[in-house]
Amino acid sequence: MAEEYSYPIDADWTTEEVIDVVEFFEAVEAAFDKGVDSRVLKERYDRFKNVVPSKAEEKTIFRDFKQSSGMEAYRAVKQLKDLEEDVTIKV
C-alpha cells in the first residue's frame, strides 16, 4: 500500500525483531489489500509472537497500528486462528 503511516516499533527491539514485526504488519496489509496466503501470515505471526509474547502488549501494538493505518491486525489473526487449512486470507 502507498499509504503514509508508521509501524509500532519498540526502541528496545533488535534489528531482527523489528524486521519480524514489520514483516508481520506487511502481511496484514496484504490481507487487507489483495489477500495473503495463510501459511505466510501464520509464519510471520509466529515470529511476531516471539518478539511480542504478551497478549496485553500485542493488543497495544495492534491498537497503535490500527490508529496509524486504519487496519485491524486482529481481524487477520482471528481469521487465521479460525482456519483448518491453508487458504488465502482477505479481510
Backbone as a ProteinNet text record, in pm:
[ID]
protein_1_A
[PRIMARY]
MAEEYSYPIDADWTTEEVIDVVEFFEAVEAAFDKGVDSRVLKERYDRFKNVVPSKAEEKTIFRDFKQSSGMEAYRAVKQLKDLEEDVTIKV
[TERTIARY]
83.7	0	88.9	43.7	121.1	80.1	18.7	-25.9	93.8	76.5	180	141.4	204.9	187.1	308.8	321.2	437.7	394.5	488.7	463.4	494.1	420.4	451.9	578.5	686.7	816.9	867	924.9	983.3	1133.3	1184.6	1326.5	1418.8	1366.4	1448.4	1461.4	1384.7	1392.2	1521.7	1571	1687.5	1645.1	1741.7	1711.9	1629.7	1666.1	1593.5	1449.9	1429.8	1294.3	1210.5	1269.7	1199	1158.1	1247.5	1217	1100.5	1102.1	993.4	859.2	857.3	733	685.3	776.4	740.3	687.9	753.4	706.8	568.1	539.1	404.7	302.2	330.2	235.2	224.2	330.2	320.3	225.7	227.5	134.9	-8.7	-27.9	-161.6	-208.3	-119.6	-154	-196.5	-122.6	-156.3	-294.6	-327.1	-459	-569.6	-547	-647	-647.1	-534.9	-521	-562.9	-482.5	-505.7	-524.2	-501.1	-507.9	-368.4	-355.7	-226.1	-246.5	-151.2	-155.3	-150.4	-236.2	-244.5	-112.9	-37.7	91.7	189.3	187	274.8	235	105.4	59.1	90.9	70.1	98.3	245.9	332.6	476.6	518.9	464.9	501.4	440.3	319.8	257.9	335.6	378.7	458	587.1	653.4	775.6	742.8	629.9	583.9	564.6	500.9	473.3	602.4	709.3	838.5	892.4	862	905.3	810.5	680.5	576.4	493	546.3	471.9	351.9	353.2	246.1	120.6	7.1	-120.5	-155.7	-127.9	-157.7	-73.5	55.5	141.3	97.1	56.9	7.3	-114	-207.6	-327.3	-290.9	-194.2	-149.7	-87.8	-3.6	62.2	-41.9	-137.1	-243	-326.4	-356.7	-433.3	-355.3	-225.5	-142.3	-137.4	-126.4	-123.8	-256.7	-367.3	-498.7	-514.4	-471.2	-481	-398.5	-284.3	-194.6	-238.9	-285.4	-311.4	-459.2	-544.1	-685	-713.7	-610.4	-626.5	-620.7	-709.8	-713.4	-639.4	-519.7	-440.9	-516.7	-593.6	-669.2	-761.6	-822.8	-915.1	-842.8	-723.5	-646.7	-603.7	-558.2	-514.5	-632.4	-748.4	-867.4	-904.3	-903.2	-932.2	-831.2	-705	-600.6	-627.5	-663.4	-687.6	-812.4	-907.3	-1031	-1014	-901.3	-879.7	-835.2	-868.3	-823.3	-730.2	-718.7	-636.3	-569.9	-476.4	-407.2	-492.1	-521.6	-601.6	-547.8	-605	-570.9	-664.9	-605.2	-684.7	-700.1	-825.3	-856.6	-954.6	-918.6	-1002.6	-1079.9
-117.3	0	124.7	227.6	350.3	450.5	404.1	491.4	540.4	655.6	711.9	690.7	596.7	573.6	499.4	491	424.2	297.4	206	82.6	105.3	37.4	48	-32.8	36.5	-26	13.2	-82.1	-57.8	-34.8	72.1	107	1.5	-83.1	-186.5	-313.4	-324.4	-442.8	-442.5	-563	-576.7	-550.6	-535.8	-517.3	-634.4	-756	-874.9	-874.2	-830.7	-824.7	-718.9	-605.4	-501.6	-556.5	-627.7	-686.9	-784.5	-869	-965.8	-895.5	-788.3	-715.1	-645.8	-580.9	-511.8	-611.7	-726.9	-827.4	-880.3	-891.8	-932.9	-828.5	-701.1	-596.8	-583.6	-613.8	-616.3	-727.2	-841.2	-950	-908.9	-835.2	-783.8	-688.2	-599.8	-508	-585.6	-690.8	-773.1	-835	-878.9	-938.1	-837.2	-711.4	-608.1	-564.3	-579.9	-531.3	-637.2	-739.2	-839	-980	-997	-1129.6	-1182.8	-1269.9	-1327.7	-1475.8	-1556.1	-1699.2	-1720.6	-1807.8	-1829.4	-1880	-1958.1	-2008.2	-1893.3	-1795.1	-1678.5	-1597.8	-1572.3	-1495.6	-1569.1	-1700.2	-1776.7	-1770.7	-1788	-1785.9	-1648.4	-1544.5	-1408.5	-1374.5	-1423.2	-1400.2	-1475.3	-1596.7	-1673.2	-1599	-1542	-1463.9	-1336.9	-1272.3	-1155.5	-1192.5	-1308.3	-1351.1	-1383	-1420.3	-1439.3	-1305.6	-1199.4	-1064.3	-1006.9	-1031.7	-974.3	-1088.2	-1159.1	-1273.1	-1233.9	-1115.3	-1070.5	-1033.5	-1089.3	-1058.3	-910.5	-856.1	-714.6	-624.7	-656.7	-576.5	-590.9	-712.9	-734.2	-644.4	-641.1	-557.5	-410.1	-364.5	-225.5	-196.6	-286.7	-268.7	-273.3	-366.7	-374.8	-245.8	-192.2	-67.6	48.3	55.9	161.5	148.8	25.5	3.4	44.3	10.7	48.6	200.3	268.2	414	477.3	418.3	473.4	438.9	315	265	249.6	235.8	207.3	59.1	-25.1	-170.2	-240.2	-336.5	-413.4	-545.1	-552.6	-676.5	-792.2	-762.8	-867.2	-941.7	-871.4	-937.9	-1044	-1012.3	-1109.6	-1227.1	-1198.3	-1304.9	-1392.7	-1332.6	-1411.8	-1506.1	-1457.2	-1546.2	-1659.7	-1628	-1729.7	-1836.9	-1794.8	-1890.4	-1973.8	-1922.3	-1995.5	-2097.7	-2093.2	-2180.4	-2320.4	-2414.1	-2550.7	-2593.4	-2511	-2546.4	-2420.4	-2439.8	-2327.1	-2266.2	-2137.9	-2064.4	-1921.9	-1844.7	-1703.1	-1625.8	-1541.2	-1458.9	-1321.4	-1277.9	-1143.3	-1082.4	-966.9	-901.1	-789.2
0	0	0	-60.5	-69.7	37.3	142.3	249.3	330.6	393.3	479	624.8	690.5	832.5	882.8	1012.4	1069.6	1142.8	1153.6	1227.4	1374.5	1463.7	1606.1	1636.7	1664.9	1688.2	1827	1897.2	2028.6	2010.8	2067.6	2053.1	2114.7	2201.8	2265.2	2180.8	2073.6	1989	1909	1879.5	1792.7	1648.1	1561.8	1419.1	1366.5	1404.8	1359.1	1409.6	1533.2	1588.3	1515.8	1485.6	1410.1	1274.5	1209.3	1078.2	1090.8	1192.9	1212.3	1231.5	1309.9	1334.8	1207.8	1137.1	1012.1	909.5	896.5	800.2	837	966.4	1007.1	962.6	989.8	951.2	799.1	726.5	580	534.6	604.2	572.2	603.5	712.2	746.1	637	592.4	483.3	359.4	327.7	211.2	228.2	350.9	376.7	347.2	379.2	353.6	207.4	140.3	3.2	-98.2	-113.9	-218.2	-163.9	-34.8	24.8	50.4	147.9	183.8	214.1	171.6	198.7	350.2	400.3	544.7	603.1	524.4	574.7	597	506.3	519.3	642	657.7	773.1	903	906.1	1027.8	1062.9	964.5	991.1	1042.5	982.8	1026.1	1161.5	1187.5	1318.6	1427.3	1398.4	1495.3	1529.6	1428.7	1454	1532.5	1499.6	1575.1	1721.8	1747.3	1885	1960.8	1891.3	1958.1	2008.6	1936.4	1975	2079.9	2062.4	2148.2	2207.6	2307.5	2362	2449	2504.7	2593.5	2514.4	2554.6	2489.2	2508.6	2626.2	2652.3	2561.4	2547.6	2460	2314.2	2274.4	2138.7	2112.7	2207.1	2190.2	2176.1	2253.6	2244.9	2109	2062	1931.7	1819.5	1828.3	1727.3	1726.9	1846.3	1855.6	1791.1	1820.5	1762	1609.7	1559.1	1414.8	1352.2	1417.7	1364.7	1361.3	1467	1470.4	1359.5	1329.4	1228.5	1086.4	1067	930.7	896.9	999.2	976	960.8	966.8	950.3	1085.6	1103.8	1227.1	1209.5	1265.7	1257	1320.9	1425.1	1494.3	1399.4	1305	1211.3	1128.7	1081.9	1003.5	1090.7	1212.1	1303.2	1342.3	1365.6	1401.5	1287.9	1164.6	1051.8	1046.1	1069.4	1068.2	1172.6	1292.3	1400.4	1376.1	1298.3	1269.7	1156.8	1087.2	971.7	1011.5	927.4	947.2	834.2	730.6	614.7	559.7	466.9	405.8	296.3	310.4	212.9	205.4	116.7	109.8	201.2	285.2	376.8	316.8	304.1	252.9	351.2	405.6	505.6	440.5
[MASK]
+++++++++++++++++++++++++++++++++++++++++++++++++++++++++++++++++++++++++++++++++++++++++++

